[in-house]
Amino acid sequence: MSRAPLRLAPLDAAFDRTHFCSDSEPLNRYLREQVSQDAKRRIAACFVAVTDEGRIAGYYTLASTSVLLSELPAATGKKLPRYPSVPAVRMGRLAVDQAFMGQGLGGALLADALLRAARAEIAAFAMMVDAKDEKAVSFYQHHGFISLPESPRTLFLPLATVQSSQKP
Ligand SMILES: CC(C)(COP(=O)(O)OP(=O)(O)OC[C@H]1O[C@@H](n2cnc3c(N)ncnc32)[C@H](O)[C@@H]1OP(=O)(O)O)[C@@H](O)C(=O)NCCC(=O)NCCS
């Protein structure tokens, strides 16, 4: 198993996407076949963890979205201005290659995505994720995400909590 040091970077055409193999075939196929088109059309931005040899060990995508105030838990909505919706960032996809699972890479990619969104100059209230199954729900809950009351597989994390935890 490879123990090469990893670095996080925006997806680059030079990286090897063909051998990426996570537990999820749709997520593997997306990286192989779709992500470059989405990036070119500014539908999603993709960031990857790569080895020294350019092998992709994990990736995530980010895009703009919005969330209706009425979808948020009442306690959260109460603290927000009475707009119909608030801006957010959607992490559409997150996957780690099987050879790198269980070593902290998924958590590191999630932390990188949260920091990137929290530091962006364009405001967003929260990071939104769509968990593909109950295992993914529990992964996100483990990292502090909260389920929307009416659609528990969609979860959010207010980005203000990320910013405040990064202050010295
Ligand atoms: C979900 C996934 C990204 C996790 O990646 P990973 O590298 O194996 O996870 P990590 O080793 O970084 O785990 C980080 C932390 O999350 C915890 N964790 C991992 N999977 C978990 C789960 N299903 N439920 C609860 N906690 C979980 C780990 O215990 C670890 O906790 P710690 O930091 O307190 O020690 C990976 O399993 C994957 O690619 N799965 C297939 C695709 C997928 O489900 N994507 C999710 C979005 S739909």
The ligand as an SDF file (V2000), in Angstrom:
LIG
                    3D

 48 50  0  0  0  0  0  0  0  0999 V2000
  -16.7330    8.6340    3.6630 C   0  0  0  0  0  0  0  0  0  0  0  0
  -15.2520    8.6360    3.2930 C   0  0  0  0  0  0  0  0  0  0  0  0
  -14.9290    9.8670    2.4330 C   0  0  0  0  0  0  0  0  0  0  0  0
  -14.4160    8.6770    4.5900 C   0  0  0  0  0  0  0  0  0  0  0  0
  -13.0350    8.7580    4.2460 O   0  0  0  0  0  0  0  0  0  0  0  0
  -11.8860    8.1220    5.1600 P   0  0  0  0  0  0  0  0  0  0  0  0
  -10.5800    8.6500    4.6730 O   0  0  0  0  0  0  0  0  0  0  0  0
  -12.0320    6.6550    5.2140 O   0  0  0  0  0  0  0  0  0  0  0  0
  -12.2820    8.7130    6.5960 O   0  0  0  0  0  0  0  0  0  0  0  0
  -11.2430    9.2200    7.7030 P   0  0  0  0  0  0  0  0  0  0  0  0
  -10.1990    8.1680    7.9320 O   0  0  0  0  0  0  0  0  0  0  0  0
  -10.7350   10.5660    7.3050 O   0  0  0  0  0  0  0  0  0  0  0  0
  -12.1690    9.3970    8.9660 O   0  0  0  0  0  0  0  0  0  0  0  0
  -12.2300   10.6420    9.6070 C   0  0  0  0  0  0  0  0  0  0  0  0
  -13.0580   10.5150   10.8330 C   0  0  0  0  0  0  0  0  0  0  0  0
  -14.3780   10.1540   10.4680 O   0  0  0  0  0  0  0  0  0  0  0  0
  -14.7670    8.9820   11.1580 C   0  0  0  0  0  0  0  0  0  0  0  0
  -15.6060    8.1950   10.2740 N   0  0  0  0  0  0  0  0  0  0  0  0
  -15.2720    7.6320    9.1050 C   0  0  0  0  0  0  0  0  0  0  0  0
  -16.3470    7.0360    8.5520 N   0  0  0  0  0  0  0  0  0  0  0  0
  -17.3640    7.2220    9.4330 C   0  0  0  0  0  0  0  0  0  0  0  0
  -18.7430    6.8480    9.4550 C   0  0  0  0  0  0  0  0  0  0  0  0
  -19.3010    6.1810    8.4520 N   0  0  0  0  0  0  0  0  0  0  0  0
  -19.4940    7.2270   10.5130 N   0  0  0  0  0  0  0  0  0  0  0  0
  -18.9650    7.9400   11.5340 C   0  0  0  0  0  0  0  0  0  0  0  0
  -17.6830    8.3230   11.5610 N   0  0  0  0  0  0  0  0  0  0  0  0
  -16.9020    7.9750   10.5320 C   0  0  0  0  0  0  0  0  0  0  0  0
  -13.4650    8.2790   11.4960 C   0  0  0  0  0  0  0  0  0  0  0  0
  -13.6350    7.4620   12.6130 O   0  0  0  0  0  0  0  0  0  0  0  0
  -12.5670    9.4490   11.8060 C   0  0  0  0  0  0  0  0  0  0  0  0
  -12.8400    9.9410   13.0980 O   0  0  0  0  0  0  0  0  0  0  0  0
  -11.7320   10.7010   14.0100 P   0  0  0  0  0  0  0  0  0  0  0  0
  -11.1870   11.8330   13.1480 O   0  0  0  0  0  0  0  0  0  0  0  0
  -12.5180   11.1870   15.1740 O   0  0  0  0  0  0  0  0  0  0  0  0
  -10.7050    9.6810   14.2870 O   0  0  0  0  0  0  0  0  0  0  0  0
  -14.8330    7.3250    2.5290 C   0  0  0  0  0  0  0  0  0  0  0  0
  -15.2220    6.2240    3.2940 O   0  0  0  0  0  0  0  0  0  0  0  0
  -15.4250    7.1990    1.1230 C   0  0  0  0  0  0  0  0  0  0  0  0
  -14.8530    7.6660    0.1340 O   0  0  0  0  0  0  0  0  0  0  0  0
  -16.6140    6.5300    1.0210 N   0  0  0  0  0  0  0  0  0  0  0  0
  -17.2760    6.3280   -0.2750 C   0  0  0  0  0  0  0  0  0  0  0  0
  -17.9080    7.6140   -0.7940 C   0  0  0  0  0  0  0  0  0  0  0  0
  -18.7810    8.3180    0.2420 C   0  0  0  0  0  0  0  0  0  0  0  0
  -19.5000    7.7070    1.0080 O   0  0  0  0  0  0  0  0  0  0  0  0
  -18.7110    9.6620    0.2580 N   0  0  0  0  0  0  0  0  0  0  0  0
  -19.4410   10.4680    1.2350 C   0  0  0  0  0  0  0  0  0  0  0  0
  -20.2110   11.5300    0.5630 C   0  0  0  0  0  0  0  0  0  0  0  0
  -21.7070   10.9500   -0.1960 S   0  0  0  0  0  0  0  0  0  0  0  0
  1  2  1  0
  2  3  1  0
  2  4  1  0
  2 36  1  0
  4  5  1  0
  5  6  1  0
  6  7  2  0
  6  8  1  0
  6  9  1  0
  9 10  1  0
 10 11  2  0
 10 12  1  0
 10 13  1  0
 13 14  1  0
 14 15  1  0
 15 16  1  0
 15 30  1  0
 16 17  1  0
 17 18  1  0
 17 28  1  0
 18 19  1  0
 18 27  1  0
 19 20  2  0
 20 21  1  0
 21 22  1  0
 21 27  2  0
 22 23  1  0
 22 24  2  0
 24 25  1  0
 25 26  2  0
 26 27  1  0
 28 29  1  0
 28 30  1  0
 30 31  1  0
 31 32  1  0
 32 33  2  0
 32 34  1  0
 32 35  1  0
 36 37  1  0
 36 38  1  0
 38 39  2  0
 38 40  1  0
 40 41  1  0
 41 42  1  0
 42 43  1  0
 43 44  2  0
 43 45  1  0
 45 46  1  0
 46 47  1  0
 47 48  1  0
M  END
$$$$
